[in-house]
Amino acid sequence: MANYTEANIRSLDWREHIRMRPGMYIGKLGDGTMPDDGIYILIKEVFDNAIDEYVMGFGKNIVIEVADGEVEIRDFGRGIPLGKVIDCVSKINTGGKYDSKAFKKSVGLNGVGTKAVNALSDNFMVQAIRDGKTKVAHFERGVLTKNQNIAKTKETNGTRVVFKPDLSIFKKYKFRNEFIENQLWNYAYLNAGLKINFNGKQLYSRNGLKDLLEKKTGTEQLRYPIIHLLGEDIELAMSHGQQYGEQYYSFVNGQNTTQGGTHLTAFREAIVNCLRGFFKKQYDAKDIRASIVAAISVRVEEPVFESQTKTKLGSTHIAPEGQTVRSFINDFVSKSLDPFLHQNPEVAQSLQKRILQSERERKEIAGIKTLANQRAKKANLHNKKLRDCRKHLNDKKTKEEDKARTTVFITEGDSASGSITKARDVQTQAVFSLRGKPLNVYSLTKKVVYENEEFNLLQHALNIEDSLDDLRYNRVVIATDADVDGMHIRLLLLTFFLQFFPDLVRNGHLFILETPLFRVRDKKDTYYCYSQEEKLEASKKLRGKPEITRFKGLGEISPNEFGAFIGEDIKLEPVILNDETNIDKVLSYYMGKNTPQRQVFIIDNLKVEKDEIIEEEVEAATETESTKKAARKSKSAATAAAK
């Protein structure tokens, strides 16, 4: 038995604790393929301080530059007091927000933010500029390396922070500008009038959450003009669209609560109560909220979140001893939305039409849905189609931290699913096997999801029939062959998710699995290459003539090899919906009727494939010619020897 003595007791300093337990401070680490990965939380922690200065009325501009894995954020607020610059970024529980009433409705109240960024960065620099003087300090992984004296400057007041995440913690990380820009746009919408300059591009909002909905949905997709309501500590924008499901953007004190919380629950309830009262009919809550698209922002004093990354509000009261979140939001919706609808009867009429349409569609699907559920049970889903992971098979209710690690691969054909099944981590990775090419569901109604056996079983496997809240896997990965048929299946699956379950994509759950196209090897070394360029580089590294294998199907890759491609170094390409993405236009272009524009696009992009084919043919011809020359040389040598 191991000894347990005083020698086993350790006290970690702030830096050691953050580096040893980074998840306690920034959530999951990740590599940048998910919008809530740690490297984006680092940006947020610094940016929140700049936002607080704007909210306090100091500085209307914030500049952020991201390049080569390094981030620079410059605000034009008051600047950190020069004598406390080092303390503010390296002493835990140190900050200027604890005794200020103005900061009570801020997110960053725990005094940890920039300290975590400092400790988790290879290099961290902070500069404060105040009234013609500046103070600069440099750190490496939280350790002070350069403490410059206070000096004179002509720069405008404010704070500059430059950092580069630590590669030993954020392995093989890569910043994706799409995620950063979406994050920054949220700041712009929640702080109307603020100008954010991101890598030379200006982000600005005049109308707050109304602009957010317009940008994220496109007004042509909405059934009626956006309803925009403002109150003290609350802002609301809403409409109904053409999409399936409910689409919400919720915020607390400027924090994007992607997992919702008490404020979103209260809002969903308040909408139902208000509209039932206005129309004087007990419409089903599902019909009222179907196809809704809405954004809500509240300011809460001393908010309580359910995790360090603050993605779900747990507070039940607006203030520690004040009104409940539920009654506050219900009161606001009742007193604001009801009179708005009375004053705008054309909006009320369009809203009611949308509710009645949802009611008809729900009743139409009801019978089919029952039969589909019965078919799913008879199909013995978990034996024939889905090879589940043990995290789900062993637990009646999977813990959130375990669920975050789960992945399901959607494959086509026995050979592909067989390779992945043998190579996977059975604890956290599941495999769903499709039979043949899926149906093109563009422009079809959700009725087809229940009528089509493959799609019906897929939605049951993912558990997304009624709500994405019950999604069984954190990552849904499309894994198809690297050939024309594989690409077609990938497009058909993307169409299915975008058409009927767009929130699964919006919330960052859908990915494409990247597997190597080539294996280049000799007797000593093996390289797996994901492009022509990598293949040529690998060929140059190996001496002599290497053996080159082109993987066209997943089934061609042995399970032993496949394990490396879906393990720690898995390459996943996230499917990202930008604010500008109009789903209907995208699907119409790629999956609708064969338009002249699409024909031109295909012809133009075929050039890449042609170039690859030509290059392979040249290589093959060169190899053939080399073989012929070698044979002729060998024959000449043999003739000479015979003579």
Secondary structure as the mmCIF struct_conf table of DSSP 4:
data_model
#
loop_
_struct_conf.conf_type_id
_struct_conf.id
_struct_conf.beg_label_comp_id
_struct_conf.beg_label_asym_id
_struct_conf.beg_label_seq_id
_struct_conf.end_label_comp_id
_struct_conf.end_label_asym_id
_struct_conf.end_label_seq_id
HELX_RH_3T_P HELX_RH_3T_P1 GLU A 6 ASN A 8
HELX_RH_AL_P HELX_RH_AL_P1 TRP A 14 MET A 20
TURN_TY1_P TURN_TY1_P1 PRO A 22 PRO A 22
HELX_RH_AL_P HELX_RH_AL_P2 GLY A 23 ILE A 26
BEND BEND1 GLY A 27 GLY A 27
BEND BEND2 GLY A 32 MET A 34
TURN_TY1_P TURN_TY1_P2 PRO A 35 ASP A 36
BEND BEND3 ASP A 37 ASP A 37
HELX_RH_AL_P HELX_RH_AL_P3 GLY A 38 VAL A 55
TURN_TY1_P TURN_TY1_P3 MET A 56 GLY A 57
BEND BEND4 LYS A 60 LYS A 60
STRN STRN1 ASN A 61 ALA A 67
TURN_TY1_P TURN_TY1_P4 ASP A 68 GLY A 69
STRN STRN2 GLU A 70 ASP A 75
BEND BEND5 GLY A 77 ARG A 78
HELX_RH_3T_P HELX_RH_3T_P2 LEU A 82 LYS A 84
HELX_RH_AL_P HELX_RH_AL_P4 VAL A 85 SER A 90
BEND BEND6 LYS A 91 LYS A 91
TURN_TY1_P TURN_TY1_P5 ILE A 92 ASN A 93
BEND BEND7 GLY A 96 GLY A 96
TURN_TY1_P TURN_TY1_P6 TYR A 98 ASP A 99
HELX_RH_3T_P HELX_RH_3T_P3 LYS A 101 PHE A 103
TURN_TY1_P TURN_TY1_P7 LYS A 104 LYS A 105
BEND BEND8 VAL A 107 VAL A 107
BEND BEND9 ASN A 110 GLY A 111
HELX_RH_AL_P HELX_RH_AL_P5 GLY A 113 ALA A 119
TURN_TY1_P TURN_TY1_P8 LEU A 120 LEU A 120
STRN STRN3 SER A 121 ARG A 130
TURN_TY1_P TURN_TY1_P9 ASP A 131 GLY A 132
STRN STRN4 LYS A 133 GLU A 140
TURN_TY1_P TURN_TY1_P10 ARG A 141 GLY A 142
STRN STRN5 VAL A 143 ASN A 147
HELX_LH_PP_P HELX_LH_PP_P1 GLN A 148 ILE A 150
STRN STRN6 ALA A 151 LYS A 152
BEND BEND10 GLU A 155 GLU A 155
HELX_LH_PP_P HELX_LH_PP_P2 THR A 156 THR A 156
BEND BEND11 ASN A 157 ASN A 157
STRN STRN7 GLY A 158 PRO A 165
TURN_TY1_P TURN_TY1_P11 LEU A 167 ILE A 169
BEND BEND12 PHE A 170 PHE A 170
TURN_TY1_P TURN_TY1_P12 LYS A 171 LYS A 172
HELX_RH_AL_P HELX_RH_AL_P6 ASN A 177 LEU A 190
BEND BEND13 ASN A 191 ASN A 191
TURN_TY1_P TURN_TY1_P13 ALA A 192 GLY A 193
STRN STRN8 LYS A 195 PHE A 198
TURN_TY1_P TURN_TY1_P14 ASN A 199 GLY A 200
STRN STRN9 LYS A 201 TYR A 204
BEND BEND14 ARG A 206 ASN A 207
TURN_TY1_P TURN_TY1_P15 GLY A 208 GLY A 208
HELX_RH_AL_P HELX_RH_AL_P7 LEU A 209 THR A 217
HELX_RH_3T_P HELX_RH_3T_P4 THR A 219 GLN A 221
BEND BEND15 ARG A 223 TYR A 224
HELX_LH_PP_P HELX_LH_PP_P3 PRO A 225 ILE A 226
STRN STRN10 ILE A 227 GLY A 231
TURN_TY1_P TURN_TY1_P16 GLU A 232 ASP A 233
STRN STRN11 ILE A 234 HIS A 240
BEND BEND16 GLN A 242 GLY A 245
STRN STRN12 GLN A 247 VAL A 252
TURN_TY1_P TURN_TY1_P17 ASN A 253 GLY A 254
STRN STRN13 GLN A 255 ASN A 256
TURN_TY1_P TURN_TY1_P18 THR A 258 GLN A 259
STRN STRN14 GLY A 261 GLY A 261
HELX_RH_AL_P HELX_RH_AL_P8 THR A 262 PHE A 279
TURN_TY1_P TURN_TY1_P19 LYS A 280 LYS A 280
BEND BEND17 LYS A 281 LYS A 281
HELX_RH_AL_P HELX_RH_AL_P9 ALA A 285 ARG A 289
TURN_TY1_P TURN_TY1_P20 ALA A 290 SER A 291
STRN STRN15 ILE A 292 VAL A 298
BEND BEND18 GLU A 301 GLU A 302
STRN STRN16 PHE A 305 PHE A 305
BEND BEND19 GLU A 306 SER A 307
TURN_TY1_P TURN_TY1_P21 GLN A 308 THR A 309
BEND BEND20 LYS A 312 LYS A 312
STRN STRN17 LEU A 313 LEU A 313
BEND BEND21 THR A 316 THR A 316
STRN STRN18 HIS A 317 HIS A 317
BEND BEND22 ILE A 318 ALA A 319
TURN_TY1_P TURN_TY1_P22 PRO A 320 GLU A 321
BEND BEND23 GLY A 322 GLY A 322
STRN STRN19 THR A 324 THR A 324
HELX_RH_AL_P HELX_RH_AL_P10 VAL A 325 GLN A 343
HELX_RH_AL_P HELX_RH_AL_P11 PRO A 345 LYS A 378
TURN_TY1_P TURN_TY1_P23 ALA A 379 ASN A 380
HELX_RH_AL_P HELX_RH_AL_P12 LEU A 381 LYS A 384
TURN_TY1_P TURN_TY1_P24 LYS A 385 LYS A 385
STRN STRN20 LEU A 386 ARG A 387
HELX_RH_AL_P HELX_RH_AL_P13 ARG A 390 LEU A 393
BEND BEND24 ASN A 394 ASN A 394
BEND BEND25 LYS A 396 LYS A 397
HELX_RH_AL_P HELX_RH_AL_P14 GLU A 400 LYS A 403
TURN_TY1_P TURN_TY1_P25 ALA A 404 ARG A 405
STRN STRN21 THR A 407 GLU A 412
BEND BEND26 GLY A 413 GLY A 413
HELX_RH_AL_P HELX_RH_AL_P15 ASP A 414 ALA A 423
BEND BEND27 ARG A 424 ARG A 424
TURN_TY1_P TURN_TY1_P26 VAL A 426 THR A 428
STRN STRN22 GLN A 429 LEU A 434
BEND BEND28 GLY A 436 GLY A 436
HELX_LH_PP_P HELX_LH_PP_P4 LYS A 437 LEU A 439
TURN_TY1_P TURN_TY1_P27 TYR A 442 SER A 443
TURN_TY1_P TURN_TY1_P28 LYS A 446 LYS A 446
HELX_RH_AL_P HELX_RH_AL_P16 LYS A 447 GLU A 451
BEND BEND29 ASN A 452 ASN A 452
HELX_RH_AL_P HELX_RH_AL_P17 GLU A 453 LEU A 462
TURN_TY1_P TURN_TY1_P29 ASN A 463 ASN A 463
BEND BEND30 GLU A 465 ASP A 466
HELX_RH_3T_P HELX_RH_3T_P5 LEU A 468 ASP A 470
BEND BEND31 ARG A 472 ARG A 472
BEND BEND32 ASN A 474 ASN A 474
STRN STRN23 ARG A 475 ILE A 478
BEND BEND33 ALA A 482 ASP A 483
HELX_RH_AL_P HELX_RH_AL_P18 VAL A 484 PHE A 500
HELX_RH_AL_P HELX_RH_AL_P19 PRO A 502 ARG A 506
TURN_TY1_P TURN_TY1_P30 ASN A 507 GLY A 508
STRN STRN24 LEU A 510 GLU A 514
BEND BEND34 LEU A 517 LEU A 517
STRN STRN25 PHE A 518 ARG A 521
BEND BEND35 LYS A 523 LYS A 524
STRN STRN26 THR A 526 CYS A 529
BEND BEND36 TYR A 530 SER A 531
HELX_RH_AL_P HELX_RH_AL_P20 GLN A 532 LYS A 541
BEND BEND37 LEU A 542 GLY A 544
STRN STRN27 GLU A 547 ARG A 550
BEND BEND38 GLY A 553 GLY A 553
HELX_RH_3T_P HELX_RH_3T_P6 LEU A 554 GLU A 556
BEND BEND39 ILE A 557 ILE A 557
HELX_RH_AL_P HELX_RH_AL_P21 PRO A 559 PHE A 565
BEND BEND40 ILE A 566 GLY A 567
TURN_TY1_P TURN_TY1_P31 GLU A 568 ASP A 569
STRN STRN28 LYS A 571 PRO A 574
TURN_TY1_P TURN_TY1_P32 ASP A 579 GLU A 580
HELX_RH_AL_P HELX_RH_AL_P22 ILE A 583 MET A 591
BEND BEND41 GLY A 592 LYS A 593
HELX_RH_AL_P HELX_RH_AL_P23 PRO A 596 ALA A 642
#
